[in-house]
């Protein structure tokens, strides 16, 4: 049994650690498999395979796409250097790592602000599925705010979350920033088993501050991402 005392967080260079890159890609790909409709998620299977796994979790994305714009931290074992979690954090608050699959490493304010200012963009934040709820994600955040705080000039981190992950993200210490939530264009494809936008969206209603202001919008446009922040 692994516990948090057996693990530590370290920076890693994706250009010089191919074995760790392969482990990161495998962990992220496995984690995002749960987004598929065929596995009970809310994203069409083809979108997961053709976009999420190609653009965000592939070896190429880890070694090339974000290697120069972000810090990659990994949670590893002191005994065998196995991988138990990872997080990717933009080096500057002026960089938004992902707006969509076509807009990567964009400047803050480019094509419209889509994020809280003075926070560092985060993607690829995941821990091994079999060890979730063991405090591993909180350990990563604690190390970012402590040992690695000097790497980041902003006031904290921001992350976008798939709708079903709302409670999990809140549970590790983030605050839901309702005013920055993102919605799909009108007419966007709905998940299997839902006949209209409201049937899809009301599964993701929350009681966070200001959520009641979104209800009219949620009756018209598919809810895409919640936006969350945590201060250092």
N, C-alpha and C positions, 0 to 999 in steps of 0.2 A: 504493500500500500504506500503510495506517494503522498506526502503532505508538503505544505508550503515551506517547511524548514529544510527540506531536501533540495529545494530549487533556488535558483537565483536568476536575476534579469541582467542581460548584457547587450551591448551594442554589437551588431555584426555588419560586415561588409559583404553585400550580396554579390559583388564582383569577384570576390576571392574565396568564397566558401560554398562551392557547388553542392556539397553533400547537405549542408543546412538549408540551402535554397530548395532543394528537392523535398526536404521534410516540410518546409513552410508551404510549398505549393500543394503538397498532399493534404496537409491539415486544412488549408483554406478551401480546397476543392471539396473535401469531405463535409466540411461545415456548411457550405452553400448548397450541397445536394438537398438539404432539408427545405430549401426554398421551392423545390419543384412541386407542382400540383399533384403529380403522381405519387408524391410522398407526403401529401397532406399540407403542402405549402401553398403559397398564393401567387407564384410566378409560373408562367407557362414553361414547360420543360425545355423547349427549344431555346428560349431566351437564356435560361441558365447555362445550357451547353454551349451556345454560340456566342454569347456576350459575356456573362459573368465569369465563366471558366476560361475564356480566351483573353479577356481584357484585364481582369482583376486578380485572378488566382494562378495564372500560368507561370512557368519558369521565366519566360520572356518578360512578363510584367514585373516580376520581382527583381530580375537582374538588370533590366534596362529602363523600363518605363518610368519608374519612380526612384531609381537608385541615386540620382543626383539632387532630387528635390525634397527627399524625406529621410528621416532617421528610422532605421529598422531595429527594433529591440526584440529579443527573444527570451522566453522563459525556459530554461534548460535545467537538466539534472546535474548536480555536482559530481555524481558518480560516473555517468556514462555519456553526458552531453546529448541526451535525447531531448526532443522538443516537446514542450507542454503548452506553449502559448506564444503568441506574437502580436505585435502592434506596429503600425506604420504611421509616423507623425510628421507632418510637413515641417521643414526646418524654419519656415517663415510664416507669420500670420497672413502674409500677402499672397500666399499660394493656396488655392483650393485644389486638392489632389484630383477630385472627380466631381464634375457636374453631371455628365452622362458619358457614354462610351466614346463619344466623339470629342468631348471637351475634357482633356486631362491636363493637369499641371497648369491651370489657368490662373491669371492674376486676379486678385480680389477686385470686384467691381466690373470685371470684364463680362459682357453679356448680361449684366444685371447682378446685383448682390444676391447671393443665395445662402449666406451664412452669417452667423454672429461675428461682428468685428472684434479684432484683438484676441481671437482664439485660434489655436492651431488645428488644421484639418487632420482628421484621423480616418484611416480605412484599414482593412485587413486585421481587425482586432478580433482574435479568436483564441479559444483554448480547446484542448482535446475534449471531444464529446464525452468520453467516459469519465472525465474528472470534473465536469461542470458542477457548480454549487459547492466546490471545495475551497473557494476563496482565491483561486489562481488569477482570475481577472482583476480582483481587488489588489492582489500583490503587485501585478504589473503597474497599475495606476499609482500605487504607493511609491514604487521605485521611480516612476517618471516624475512625481512631485517632489521626491527627495533626492536620491543619488544623481538623477539626470536633469534636475530642474535647470541647471545652468545652460543647458543646450537650447532652451526655449525662452524667447523674450516676451511672449504673450502672457495673458492672465490665466490661461487654461486650455482645454481641449474641446473641440466640437466634433460630433459624429452624427451621421445620418443613420437611421435605423429602419429596417424593414418593419412594416406595421406589426407583425406578430411578436417582434422582439421588444416591444415597449416595456413590459414589466421587467424583463431581464436587465435592460439597460438602466432603468431606474434603480433596480436592486443593487447595482454595483456602484451607485453614487452619482449618476448623472441627473440633471434636471431637464425636463421636457420644455423646449423653447417653442411653444405653439406658434408664435408669430413667424417662424422661419420654416414651418412645415411645407412640404412640396407635394403638388398634385399633378396628375397626368393631364394631358390635353383632353378636351371633351371628345367622347367617342372612343377612348382607349379600350383595348381588349380587357374584358373582365375574366376572372377566374372561372373554372368549371363549376357549375352548380349555382351560379348567381345570375339573375336575370336583369338586374339593373344596378346602377351605381350605388344607390342607397343600401341595397341588400349587401353589397360588398363592404361598404365603408362602415356601417354601423357595428360590425364585429370589432372594430378598432377604436370605438369611442372610449375616451378615458376621462378621469375626473381631475386631471391636472388643471392648474389655474389658467383660465382663459379658453378652455376647450369648448365651452358652450358657444363661443363666437364662431366656431368653425362649422357648425351644423348645417347652415344654409349652403355653404360651399361643398360640404361633403355629400349633399343630396344631388350635386350636379357633376362633380369631377372625381375620378378615382384617386383615392389617397395613395400616394407613392412612397414618401418617406417621412418619418418623424425626425426632427432635429433636436439634439441634446447637447448640453454643455456640462463640463465639470471644471471647477477652478483648481489651480495648483495649491 
